[in-house]
Amino acid sequence: MSTELVWLAVLMGAATYPSRAAPLLAPGMHRLPVRVQEYLRLVGPAVLATLAAVNVMVAVDAARRPS
């Protein structure tokens, strides 16, 4: 394993930690408006669907061959 990948993993953990720690650090999250709570509930599945779609999509050229 490359040490560059370890630093990338640490960097990504630091980048995503605030969003994962928000419910712990802001216990009044349940006091948000219902519309905002519904929106936030859909962010995770939307991100996962986007990541899955990127891995599933295949680019094809004019002759319908994978490029």
C-alpha positions in Angstrom: 0.0 0.0 0.0 1.2 3.4 -0.9 1.7 6.0 1.9 0.0 8.5 -0.4 -3.2 6.5 -0.1 -3.0 6.6 3.7 -2.7 10.3 3.7 -5.6 10.5 1.3 -7.7 8.4 3.6 -6.8 10.6 6.6 -7.6 13.7 4.6 -11.0 12.3 3.5 -11.8 11.3 7.1 -11.0 14.9 8.2 -13.2 16.3 5.5 -16.2 14.1 6.3 -16.0 14.1 10.1 -17.9 17.4 10.6 -20.9 16.1 8.8 -20.9 12.8 10.7 -20.3 14.5 14.0 -23.0 17.2 13.6 -25.7 15.2 15.4 -23.4 14.5 18.3 -22.2 18.1 18.6 -25.6 19.7 18.0 -28.1 17.8 20.1 -30.9 20.3 19.1 -30.9 18.8 15.6 -34.5 17.5 16.1 -35.6 21.1 16.5 -34.9 21.9 12.8 -37.9 22.5 10.6 -39.5 19.3 9.3 -38.6 20.2 5.7 -34.9 20.5 6.5 -34.9 17.2 8.4 -36.5 15.5 5.4 -33.9 17.0 3.1 -31.0 15.9 5.3 -32.4 12.4 5.5 -32.2 12.2 1.7 -28.6 13.5 1.3 -26.9 10.2 2.3 -28.9 8.0 -0.1 -28.5 10.6 -2.9 -24.7 10.5 -2.5 -24.6 6.7 -2.4 -26.7 6.6 -5.5 -24.5 9.0 -7.3 -21.4 7.0 -6.4 -23.1 3.8 -7.6 -24.2 5.4 -10.9 -20.7 6.6 -11.7 -19.4 3.1 -11.2 -22.1 1.6 -13.3 -22.2 4.0 -16.3 -20.1 3.0 -19.3 -19.1 5.5 -21.9 -19.6 4.4 -25.5 -18.4 5.9 -28.7 -20.5 6.4 -31.9 -20.1 2.8 -32.8 -21.6 1.7 -29.4 -18.2 0.3 -28.3 -17.0 1.0 -24.7 -14.4 3.7 -24.7 
